[in-house]
């Protein structure tokens, strides 16, 4: 049987990926946890995603994607791009965690692994014998990352929450809306998930460094809600220091004006513009050929421009909507003013900046074929994050894990499958 080398004894060849030789058991699902483990995989870790046929990762259940307007062929649970994006480069096994026969298999896997990642409700893994207190006795070097909504203990630990609930609870959603209006409600995507993934990855990498030095593993208990508070630090501090409740302000900025989204020529064509200093303001009004309204001496002061934001936005929009989007972006960028097109998904996908920076990589899925996936957007001289394979099919690597790693024979695997343990 094959075992993962101990962290301290890994001898990586020159320019090997930095986490090569580490094995990760991935009990997470949806987005936050799978994003952590997909990044570990990009850096070379062997990630084993544990699923069960009767309790699939819900990101497999998002329907059948369309290709050129037509439903993609193949089983819908296998071909979803959402699942592929957060589970690329992983091995996939199926194991019924509630089966008593699974316990010995899991104990063996934990013994030859280095990291466990989970984002389930507190107590879910403990009830099937996979809590940290038990597993660390099997493997004292084990690093165990938990990403629950409100952590593993305390009065809110029983909270079951997805990203919109968590961001609402910490006040984030109350800030989304326009000046003078009620909050709009939830954002158009679950910001809490990728935010939690990055906040969870940092202490996990630190724990890898620590176990190399000391040989001692640890349990990282992270609250996704607390991680989201880092995003709203300014209004939270303002409340405690000044007693002010934050309110929606649209795209306004406390110190910059103009600062917002402005119309370009055509239907639903927009650009973002941010003027950071007075010199840029003078450049901007020069590009506008110094209209009378912009020549108001009061507008030379940033604070005055901020206080008269509504008038400023209204007048500036009259100028921007007379220009094509691409022309506006090129004109303002050339003049040193921050400006970007507001893009729909198709335009973003075709943006040359994404291509230039190598944010996407081409891989081939065994059913849906070639696809582009976003890699971790970090550039390094060596060991740049790299996607080498698409996401696994359900149970695709059962033979490798249970036969090669754990040493089970064909008859053992067949018996476990028949009993619904490997299912």
C-alpha positions as CSV (number, residue, x, y, z in Angstrom):
1,X,0.0,0.0,0.0
2,X,1.1,3.6,-0.7
3,X,1.4,6.3,1.9
4,X,1.8,10.0,1.7
5,X,5.2,11.1,2.9
6,X,5.4,13.0,6.2
7,X,5.5,16.8,5.6
8,X,8.9,17.2,7.1
9,X,10.5,14.5,5.0
10,X,9.2,15.7,1.6
11,X,12.2,16.2,-0.7
12,X,10.8,18.2,-3.6
13,X,12.8,18.3,-6.8
14,X,13.8,21.6,-8.2
15,X,10.8,23.7,-9.4
16,X,8.4,21.0,-8.2
17,X,5.0,22.4,-7.2
18,X,5.3,23.6,-3.6
19,X,2.6,21.3,-2.1
20,X,3.6,18.2,-4.0
21,X,3.7,15.1,-1.7
22,X,0.8,16.4,0.5
23,X,-2.5,14.5,0.6
24,X,-5.8,16.3,1.3
25,X,-9.2,14.7,2.3
26,X,-11.9,17.0,1.0
27,X,-15.2,16.6,2.8
28,X,-16.4,20.1,1.7
29,X,-19.1,21.0,-0.8
30,X,-20.6,23.9,-2.7
31,X,-18.0,26.7,-3.0
32,X,-16.0,27.9,0.1
33,X,-14.3,24.6,1.0
34,X,-14.0,23.3,-2.5
35,X,-12.3,26.5,-3.5
36,X,-9.7,26.1,-0.8
37,X,-8.9,22.5,-1.9
38,X,-8.8,23.4,-5.6
39,X,-6.1,26.0,-4.8
40,X,-4.2,23.4,-2.9
41,X,-4.5,21.1,-5.9
42,X,-3.1,23.9,-8.2
43,X,0.0,24.0,-6.0
44,X,0.5,20.3,-6.3
45,X,-1.4,18.6,-3.4
46,X,-3.2,15.4,-4.0
47,X,-6.8,16.2,-3.2
48,X,-9.3,13.4,-2.6
49,X,-12.9,14.6,-2.8
50,X,-15.2,12.4,-0.8
51,X,-18.8,12.2,-2.0
52,X,-21.8,9.9,-1.7
53,X,-24.1,9.0,-4.5
54,X,-27.2,9.8,-2.4
55,X,-25.7,13.1,-1.1
56,X,-24.0,14.8,-4.0
57,X,-22.1,18.0,-3.8
58,X,-25.0,20.4,-4.6
59,X,-22.8,22.2,-7.2
60,X,-23.4,19.1,-9.3
61,X,-27.1,19.8,-9.3
62,X,-27.2,23.1,-11.1
63,X,-28.9,21.9,-14.2
64,X,-27.6,21.1,-17.7
65,X,-25.4,23.8,-19.2
66,X,-26.1,25.2,-22.7
67,X,-23.5,25.1,-25.5
68,X,-24.3,27.4,-28.4
69,X,-27.8,27.5,-27.2
70,X,-28.3,23.7,-27.0
71,X,-28.3,21.5,-23.9
72,X,-24.9,19.8,-23.4
73,X,-24.9,16.0,-23.8
74,X,-24.0,13.7,-21.0
75,X,-25.2,13.1,-17.4
76,X,-26.1,16.5,-15.9
77,X,-24.3,15.8,-12.6
78,X,-21.0,15.4,-14.5
79,X,-20.9,18.3,-16.9
80,X,-21.6,21.4,-14.9
81,X,-19.0,24.1,-15.3
82,X,-19.6,25.4,-11.8
83,X,-18.6,22.0,-10.3
84,X,-15.6,21.7,-12.7
85,X,-14.3,25.2,-11.7
86,X,-14.1,24.4,-7.9
87,X,-13.2,20.8,-8.1
88,X,-10.6,20.6,-10.9
89,X,-7.4,18.6,-10.3
90,X,-9.1,16.4,-7.6
91,X,-9.5,12.7,-7.3
92,X,-13.1,11.7,-6.7
93,X,-14.3,8.8,-4.5
94,X,-17.7,7.7,-3.3
95,X,-18.1,6.6,0.3
96,X,-21.1,6.4,2.6
97,X,-19.8,8.1,5.7
98,X,-22.8,6.8,7.8
99,X,-21.9,3.2,7.1
100,X,-20.1,1.4,10.0
101,X,-17.9,-0.3,7.4
102,X,-16.6,3.0,6.2
103,X,-15.0,3.8,9.5
104,X,-11.9,1.6,9.0
105,X,-11.4,2.9,5.5
106,X,-11.6,6.5,6.7
107,X,-9.2,5.8,9.6
108,X,-6.7,4.4,7.2
109,X,-7.1,7.3,4.8
110,X,-6.6,9.8,7.6
111,X,-3.5,8.0,8.7
112,X,-1.9,8.5,5.3
113,X,-3.1,12.0,4.7
114,X,-1.9,15.4,5.8
115,X,-4.9,17.7,5.7
116,X,-8.7,17.5,6.2
117,X,-11.0,20.3,4.9
118,X,-14.7,20.5,5.7
119,X,-17.4,23.2,5.6
120,X,-20.3,21.2,7.1
121,X,-22.4,22.2,10.0
122,X,-20.7,21.8,13.4
123,X,-20.9,18.2,14.6
124,X,-21.7,16.7,11.2
125,X,-18.4,14.9,10.9
126,X,-18.1,14.2,14.6
127,X,-21.3,12.2,14.5
128,X,-19.6,9.8,12.0
129,X,-16.3,9.6,13.8
130,X,-14.5,12.2,11.8
131,X,-14.2,15.0,14.3
132,X,-10.7,16.5,14.9
133,X,-10.4,15.2,18.5
134,X,-10.6,11.6,17.3
135,X,-8.6,12.0,14.0
136,X,-5.7,13.8,15.6
137,X,-5.1,10.7,17.8
138,X,-4.9,8.6,14.6
139,X,-2.6,11.2,13.0
140,X,-0.9,13.7,15.3
141,X,0.4,15.6,12.3
142,X,-3.0,16.2,10.8
143,X,-4.1,19.7,9.9
144,X,-7.9,20.1,10.1
145,X,-9.6,23.1,8.6
146,X,-13.3,23.7,9.5
147,X,-15.2,26.5,7.7
148,X,-18.6,26.7,9.5
149,X,-20.8,29.7,9.3
150,X,-20.2,30.8,12.9
151,X,-17.5,28.4,14.0
152,X,-17.6,25.2,16.0
153,X,-18.6,26.7,19.4
154,X,-20.6,29.5,20.9
155,X,-24.2,30.6,20.8
156,X,-24.4,30.7,17.0
157,X,-22.6,27.5,16.2
158,X,-25.8,25.7,15.3
159,X,-26.5,28.3,12.5
160,X,-26.9,26.6,9.1
161,X,-26.3,29.3,6.5
162,X,-25.3,29.9,3.0
163,X,-23.3,33.0,1.9
164,X,-26.3,35.4,1.6
165,X,-27.5,34.6,5.1
166,X,-24.0,35.1,6.5
167,X,-23.4,38.4,4.6
168,X,-26.8,39.6,5.8
169,X,-26.0,38.6,9.4
170,X,-22.8,40.7,9.5
171,X,-24.5,43.7,7.9
172,X,-23.0,43.5,4.4
173,X,-26.3,43.3,2.6
174,X,-27.6,46.4,4.3
175,X,-25.0,48.4,2.5
176,X,-26.1,47.4,-1.0
177,X,-28.3,50.0,-2.6
178,X,-28.5,53.6,-3.7
179,X,-28.3,56.8,-1.7
180,X,-31.5,57.6,0.0
181,X,-33.1,54.3,-0.8
182,X,-33.7,51.1,1.1
183,X,-31.2,48.3,0.7
184,X,-31.7,46.3,-2.5
185,X,-31.2,43.0,-0.9
186,X,-28.7,40.2,-1.6
187,X,-25.8,40.6,-4.0
188,X,-25.9,38.7,-7.3
189,X,-23.4,36.2,-6.0
190,X,-22.3,34.7,-2.7
191,X,-19.3,36.9,-1.8
192,X,-18.9,35.1,1.5
193,X,-17.7,31.9,-0.1
194,X,-14.6,33.1,-2.0
195,X,-13.9,35.4,0.9
196,X,-14.0,32.5,3.4
197,X,-11.8,30.4,1.1
198,X,-9.0,33.0,1.0
199,X,-9.3,33.6,4.7
200,X,-9.1,29.8,5.3
201,X,-6.3,29.2,2.9
202,X,-3.8,31.6,4.7
203,X,-3.9,29.9,8.2
204,X,-3.9,26.5,6.4
205,X,-0.6,27.4,4.6
206,X,0.8,28.7,7.9
207,X,-0.2,25.4,9.6
208,X,1.7,23.5,6.9
209,X,4.8,25.5,7.6
210,X,4.3,24.9,11.4
211,X,4.0,21.2,11.1
212,X,7.1,21.0,9.0
213,X,8.9,22.7,11.9
214,X,7.3,21.1,14.9
215,X,5.6,18.0,13.7
216,X,2.4,19.0,15.4
217,X,-0.9,19.3,13.5
218,X,-3.7,21.6,14.5
219,X,-7.4,22.4,14.1
220,X,-8.2,25.6,12.4
221,X,-11.7,26.6,13.4
222,X,-12.8,29.5,11.2
223,X,-16.1,31.4,11.2
224,X,-17.1,32.5,7.7
225,X,-19.2,35.3,9.3
226,X,-16.1,36.7,11.1
227,X,-14.2,36.5,7.9
228,X,-16.9,38.6,6.2
229,X,-16.6,41.2,8.9
230,X,-13.2,42.0,7.5
231,X,-15.0,43.2,4.3
232,X,-17.1,45.7,6.3
233,X,-14.5,46.8,8.7
234,X,-14.9,50.5,8.0
235,X,-18.7,50.8,8.8
236,X,-18.2,48.5,11.8
237,X,-15.5,50.7,13.2
238,X,-17.4,53.8,12.4
239,X,-20.4,52.5,14.4
240,X,-18.3,51.7,17.5
241,X,-16.2,54.9,17.4
242,X,-18.8,57.4,16.2
243,X,-22.2,55.7,16.7
244,X,-23.1,56.1,13.0
245,X,-25.1,53.4,11.2
246,X,-23.9,52.9,7.7
247,X,-26.4,53.2,4.9
248,X,-26.4,52.4,1.2
249,X,-24.4,54.9,-0.9
250,X,-24.5,53.2,-4.3
251,X,-21.1,53.7,-6.0
252,X,-20.2,56.9,-4.2
253,X,-16.8,57.3,-2.5
254,X,-16.1,59.4,0.6
255,X,-13.1,61.0,-0.9
256,X,-13.3,60.7,-4.7
257,X,-15.6,62.3,-7.2
258,X,-16.5,61.5,-9.9
259,X,-16.6,57.9,-8.8
260,X,-19.3,55.6,-10.2
261,X,-20.9,54.0,-13.2
262,X,-21.7,56.2,-16.2
263,X,-23.7,55.5,-19.4
264,X,-22.0,55.2,-22.8
265,X,-23.6,55.4,-26.2
266,X,-25.9,52.6,-27.0
267,X,-28.3,50.4,-25.0
268,X,-27.0,49.1,-21.6
269,X,-23.4,50.3,-22.3
270,X,-21.6,51.6,-19.2
271,X,-18.2,52.5,-18.0
272,X,-16.8,52.9,-14.5
273,X,-14.8,56.1,-13.8
274,X,-12.8,57.1,-10.7
275,X,-11.0,60.4,-10.3
276,X,-8.6,60.1,-7.4
277,X,-7.0,63.6,-7.3
278,X,-7.5,67.2,-8.5
279,X,-4.9,66.9,-11.3
280,X,-7.0,64.1,-12.8
281,X,-10.1,66.2,-12.5
282,X,-8.4,68.9,-14.5
283,X,-7.4,66.4,-17.1
284,X,-11.0,65.1,-17.3
285,X,-12.6,68.5,-17.8
286,X,-9.9,69.2,-20.5
287,X,-11.1,66.1,-22.3
288,X,-14.6,67.4,-22.0
289,X,-13.4,70.7,-23.6
290,X,-14.1,72.5,-20.3
291,X,-17.9,72.9,-20.3
292,X,-19.3,75.7,-18.2
293,X,-20.6,73.6,-15.4
294,X,-17.2,71.9,-14.9
295,X,-15.5,75.3,-14.7
296,X,-17.2,76.1,-11.4
297,X,-14.2,77.0,-9.2
298,X,-15.8,75.0,-6.3
299,X,-15.2,71.8,-8.3
300,X,-11.5,72.2,-8.1
301,X,-11.8,71.0,-4.5
302,X,-12.3,67.2,-4.1
303,X,-14.4,67.7,-0.9
304,X,-16.8,70.0,-2.8
305,X,-17.1,67.6,-5.7
306,X,-18.0,64.8,-3.2
307,X,-20.6,67.0,-1.6
308,X,-22.1,67.8,-5.0
309,X,-21.9,64.3,-6.3
310,X,-25.5,64.2,-7.7
311,X,-25.0,67.3,-9.8
312,X,-21.6,66.1,-10.9
313,X,-22.8,62.6,-11.9
314,X,-25.8,64.1,-13.8
315,X,-23.6,66.4,-15.9
316,X,-20.8,63.9,-16.5
317,X,-23.3,61.3,-17.7
318,X,-24.5,63.8,-20.4
319,X,-20.9,63.8,-21.7
320,X,-20.2,60.1,-21.4
321,X,-23.4,58.9,-23.1
322,X,-22.3,60.7,-26.3
323,X,-19.2,58.5,-26.7
324,X,-18.9,54.8,-27.5
325,X,-17.8,52.6,-24.6
326,X,-14.5,51.4,-26.1
327,X,-13.6,55.0,-27.1
328,X,-14.3,56.3,-23.6
329,X,-12.2,53.6,-21.9
330,X,-9.2,54.2,-24.3
331,X,-9.5,58.0,-24.0
332,X,-9.6,58.1,-20.2
333,X,-7.0,55.4,-19.7
334,X,-4.6,57.2,-22.0
335,X,-5.0,60.3,-20.0
336,X,-4.2,58.5,-16.7
337,X,-7.8,58.3,-15.4
338,X,-9.1,55.0,-14.0
339,X,-11.8,53.8,-16.4
340,X,-13.1,50.3,-17.3
341,X,-16.0,48.9,-19.3
342,X,-18.9,47.4,-17.4
343,X,-19.1,43.9,-19.0
344,X,-21.6,41.2,-19.2
345,X,-20.4,37.6,-18.9
346,X,-19.7,37.2,-22.7
347,X,-17.7,40.4,-22.9
348,X,-15.7,39.6,-19.8
349,X,-14.9,36.1,-21.2
350,X,-13.5,37.8,-24.4
351,X,-11.6,40.5,-22.6
352,X,-8.0,40.6,-23.9
353,X,-6.7,41.4,-20.4
354,X,-7.9,38.0,-19.1
355,X,-6.1,36.3,-22.0
356,X,-2.9,38.3,-21.5
357,X,-2.7,37.5,-17.8
358,X,-3.3,33.8,-18.4
359,X,-6.2,33.7,-15.9
360,X,-7.8,30.7,-17.8
361,X,-6.4,27.4,-18.7
362,X,-7.6,24.8,-21.1
363,X,-8.2,21.3,-19.9
364,X,-10.3,18.4,-21.1
365,X,-13.2,16.8,-19.2
366,X,-13.8,13.1,-20.0
367,X,-17.4,13.7,-21.0
368,X,-17.9,17.4,-21.9
369,X,-14.5,17.7,-23.6
370,X,-12.3,20.8,-23.8
371,X,-13.1,23.7,-21.5
372,X,-11.5,26.8,-20.0
373,X,-11.3,27.1,-16.2
374,X,-10.1,30.1,-14.1
375,X,-6.9,29.4,-12.2
376,X,-5.8,31.0,-9.0
377,X,-4.7,34.5,-10.1
378,X,-1.3,34.7,-8.6
379,X,1.8,35.2,-10.7
380,X,5.1,33.9,-9.5
381,X,8.5,33.4,-11.1
382,X,8.3,29.7,-10.4
383,X,5.6,27.4,-9.2
384,X,2.8,29.4,-10.6
385,X,-0.6,27.8,-9.8
386,X,-1.5,25.5,-12.6
387,X,-4.6,23.5,-13.6
388,X,-3.8,20.2,-15.0
389,X,-7.1,18.3,-15.1
390,X,-10.8,18.9,-15.0
391,X,-13.1,17.8,-12.2
392,X,-13.5,14.1,-11.4
393,X,-16.5,12.0,-12.4
394,X,-18.5,10.6,-9.5
395,X,-16.4,7.9,-7.9
396,X,-13.9,8.0,-10.8
397,X,-10.9,7.2,-8.6
398,X,-12.3,4.6,-6.3
399,X,-10.0,1.9,-7.6
400,X,-6.9,4.1,-7.1
401,X,-7.8,5.1,-3.6
402,X,-9.2,1.9,-2.2
403,X,-7.0,-0.6,-4.1
404,X,-3.7,1.3,-4.6
405,X,-3.6,3.5,-1.5
406,X,-5.5,1.3,0.9
407,X,-4.5,-2.1,-0.5
408,X,-8.0,-3.6,-0.9
409,X,-8.4,-6.5,-3.3
410,X,-11.0,-6.7,-6.1
411,X,-13.2,-8.9,-4.0
412,X,-13.1,-6.5,-1.1
413,X,-14.1,-3.5,-3.3
414,X,-16.9,-5.5,-5.0
415,X,-18.3,-6.5,-1.6
416,X,-18.2,-2.9,-0.3
417,X,-19.9,-1.7,-3.5
418,X,-22.6,-4.3,-3.1
419,X,-23.1,-3.3,0.5
420,X,-23.6,0.3,-0.5
421,X,-20.4,1.5,1.3
422,X,-18.7,2.6,-1.9
423,X,-21.7,4.2,-3.6
